[in-house]
């Protein structure tokens, strides 16, 4: 119980407590953070944050993307949208996925920047759908 | 001396005005509480975001490829002023202060030979500035009829600013809003958004920790900065909303008190007139009786 984890959205401070380990969906692969981790700043893709207490997963929280700051004693997650896994709505995820794919098709004509943004959105929406699958 | 009937209607009318102002004061007080809570809730995110931006910008400082949102376009020609006001009036000098500050800032910049563009957030600012500076104004944004400010509202403003910057339409962006100092005091604040002001020199022990970045700094910054801009605007919008309710509460408190004073004075006049009438009638009766 040594790593202090904070999950913050612009609307409120969602969670602030000590945990044993947290696995965050970093942009380039899931990342487990324990106490004493070297300081890092990473971007997050859409996915599930798993909070470990002891050897079991105590909580799972879905984020649609954001940033995380890791220092030796704390891990701060900044995310625009944060939902407990139980509140993730599959239909909503599928709707967003469809919208994001449409946006991608439109963006592929425009240029790389819009395309990249659309890809990120697709990825986040897909993670939302997958999160409900369990 | 107005007639008794005129005084009576006058008193009744002031009384009903007083009821309205005191109701508005109560409404403003409860909205103020909610707005304050919301502003309070947004603070942790803003604080942490600032910390991350400080760490990142320290590591890309001086590099020519640093994103525009951080260092600007390198020019100082076209200024964007974002004036944040309320959508409703009856809040004392709340909206006028912002209008005046924006007007003065625009005049000052123009005297220096710069081009000014104005983006208003809130209906009252648009109405105020339209008279004089309409040629410099962009389409305003208004949240009239919205119950609660959401983060996405601030993102909308931020996206417009970012789009204008990358299209090369603006060089510098400044936010002018009412900072919530206390329930009765708001402070007109000018906050430069682009280029981002250099972070205050904090003790390097905290920020000096060398971070690893994944992916690289610039990719993170490119995603982080629009977010940081949005949260900056979001905080300002919330502060302004809290300030608006505070200002309205103070203004309505004053109005209620003034109405009370007025009712007292009118009632006194009314009683005096009534008594004078009675005395006059008595005199008429007595002198009539004596004349017989």
HADDOCK unambig.tbl for C-alpha pairs under 7 A between the chains (distance, minus, plus):
assign (segid A and resid 8 and name CA) (segid B and resid 45 and name CA) 5.73 0.50 0.50
assign (segid A and resid 9 and name CA) (segid B and resid 45 and name CA) 6.20 0.50 0.50
assign (segid A and resid 10 and name CA) (segid B and resid 42 and name CA) 5.15 0.50 0.50
assign (segid A and resid 10 and name CA) (segid B and resid 45 and name CA) 5.50 0.50 0.50
assign (segid A and resid 10 and name CA) (segid B and resid 151 and name CA) 6.60 0.50 0.50
assign (segid A and resid 11 and name CA) (segid B and resid 41 and name CA) 5.91 0.50 0.50
assign (segid A and resid 11 and name CA) (segid B and resid 42 and name CA) 5.25 0.50 0.50
assign (segid A and resid 12 and name CA) (segid B and resid 41 and name CA) 4.56 0.50 0.50
assign (segid A and resid 12 and name CA) (segid B and resid 42 and name CA) 5.61 0.50 0.50
assign (segid A and resid 13 and name CA) (segid B and resid 41 and name CA) 6.57 0.50 0.50
assign (segid A and resid 13 and name CA) (segid B and resid 44 and name CA) 6.43 0.50 0.50
assign (segid A and resid 39 and name CA) (segid B and resid 210 and name CA) 6.79 0.50 0.50
assign (segid A and resid 39 and name CA) (segid B and resid 211 and name CA) 4.79 0.50 0.50
assign (segid A and resid 39 and name CA) (segid B and resid 212 and name CA) 6.13 0.50 0.50
assign (segid A and resid 40 and name CA) (segid B and resid 211 and name CA) 4.71 0.50 0.50
assign (segid A and resid 40 and name CA) (segid B and resid 212 and name CA) 4.40 0.50 0.50
assign (segid A and resid 40 and name CA) (segid B and resid 213 and name CA) 5.59 0.50 0.50
assign (segid A and resid 41 and name CA) (segid B and resid 211 and name CA) 6.45 0.50 0.50
assign (segid A and resid 41 and name CA) (segid B and resid 212 and name CA) 6.26 0.50 0.50
assign (segid A and resid 41 and name CA) (segid B and resid 213 and name CA) 5.03 0.50 0.50
assign (segid A and resid 41 and name CA) (segid B and resid 214 and name CA) 6.50 0.50 0.50
assign (segid A and resid 42 and name CA) (segid B and resid 213 and name CA) 5.83 0.50 0.50
assign (segid A and resid 42 and name CA) (segid B and resid 214 and name CA) 4.81 0.50 0.50
assign (segid A and resid 42 and name CA) (segid B and resid 215 and name CA) 6.66 0.50 0.50
assign (segid A and resid 43 and name CA) (segid B and resid 214 and name CA) 6.91 0.50 0.50
assign (segid A and resid 43 and name CA) (segid B and resid 220 and name CA) 6.29 0.50 0.50
assign (segid A and resid 78 and name CA) (segid B and resid 45 and name CA) 6.91 0.50 0.50
